[in-house]
C-alpha cells in the first residue's frame, strides 16, 4: 500500500512540476497526468518491485545502495522521457493550438 501511494504522489508531482516549469497550463498538465500516469505507474512497478526484491535477496549489503542508485538514474531518465513526450490526443490538440496561433500571427 505504501509503494502505490508513494509512487502515485511522487510521479504525479514530477509530471506536474515538470509541466509548470515548462509553462504549460494546469489543464494541459492534468490532461497529461490522466493520459500518462497509469503507464508510468505500471512501468515503475515493473522496475522497482523486482529491483527491491533482488536487492534484499541477492545483493550483498555493501552493494545495495550502489545498485539502487544506478536503477534510480535509469528511472529518472524514463520519468523525464515520459513527462516530456507528446501523447495521442494531447499531441494533436497542441498541434492544432499552435496552428491556430500561427495563423493569428500571420494575419
C-alpha distance (Angstrom), angle and dihedral (degrees) to the residues before:
residue distance angle dihedral
X1 . . .
X2 3.80 . .
X3 3.82 92.0 .
X4 3.81 93.7 52.3
X5 3.80 94.2 44.4
X6 3.78 94.6 45.2
X7 3.80 95.8 43.9
X8 3.80 92.3 47.4
X9 3.80 91.6 53.2
X10 3.78 95.0 41.8
X11 3.80 95.1 47.9
X12 3.81 92.8 44.3
X13 3.78 89.4 49.9
X14 3.80 92.1 49.1
X15 3.81 93.6 50.9
X16 3.82 91.0 44.6
X17 3.79 95.5 48.4
X18 3.79 92.0 44.8
X19 3.82 90.4 52.1
X20 3.80 93.3 46.8
X21 3.79 92.2 49.3
X22 3.81 89.2 51.9
X23 3.81 90.6 51.5
X24 3.81 97.5 -112.3
X25 3.79 120.7 155.8
X26 3.79 121.1 -103.3
X27 3.81 88.4 -115.9
X28 3.80 91.9 55.6
X29 3.81 92.0 45.9
X30 3.80 92.5 50.8
X31 3.80 89.8 48.3
X32 3.80 89.6 50.6
X33 3.80 90.2 51.4
X34 3.82 91.7 49.7
X35 3.81 91.4 49.8
X36 3.81 100.2 41.7
X37 3.80 111.1 23.8
X38 3.80 97.8 83.7
X39 3.80 91.8 50.2
X40 3.81 92.1 47.2
X41 3.81 90.8 49.6
X42 3.81 92.7 49.0
X43 3.80 92.3 49.4
X44 3.80 88.5 46.7
X45 3.79 91.9 54.0
X46 3.82 90.0 47.7
X47 3.81 90.1 52.2
X48 3.80 105.0 36.2
X49 3.80 103.7 37.2
X50 3.83 94.3 56.9
X51 3.81 90.0 39.8
X52 3.80 93.4 54.7
X53 3.79 92.5 42.7
X54 3.81 90.7 51.0
X55 3.79 92.4 45.6
X56 3.78 93.8 56.1
X57 3.81 97.4 38.2
X58 3.81 105.9 36.4
X59 3.81 111.5 13.6
X60 3.81 119.2 82.4
X61 3.79 115.3 -119.7
X62 3.80 95.2 -109.4
X63 3.85 91.5 57.8
X64 3.82 100.4 43.1
X65 3.79 96.4 89.8
X66 3.80 92.5 48.6
X67 3.81 93.3 50.5
X68 3.80 91.9 44.3
X69 3.81 90.9 51.4
X70 3.81 92.6 48.5
X71 3.81 90.8 52.2
X72 3.81 88.4 45.0
X73 3.80 91.6 56.7
X74 3.81 90.9 50.4
X75 3.82 90.1 46.5
X76 3.81 91.6 51.1
X77 3.79 88.8 51.9
X78 3.80 90.4 53.0
X79 3.82 92.1 47.0
X80 3.79 90.2 51.2
X81 3.80 90.1 50.5
X82 3.82 92.8 47.2
X83 3.80 93.8 46.5
X84 3.81 93.5 49.8
X85 3.79 103.2 40.7
X86 3.77 121.2 98.6
X87 3.78 112.9 -121.2
X88 3.81 131.0 -155.1
X89 3.79 113.0 -75.0
X90 3.78 92.3 12.1
X91 3.79 90.0 59.5
X92 3.81 92.9 47.7
X93 3.79 92.4 46.4
X94 3.80 91.7 48.5
X95 3.81 91.0 49.3
X96 3.81 91.2 50.2
X97 3.81 91.6 49.5
X98 3.79 91.6 49.9
X99 3.82 90.1 48.7
X100 3.80 91.0 51.9
X101 3.81 91.5 48.2
X102 3.81 92.0 48.8
X103 3.80 90.7 50.8
X104 3.82 90.7 50.7
X105 3.80 91.3 51.2
X106 3.80 93.5 48.2
X107 3.83 93.6 51.8
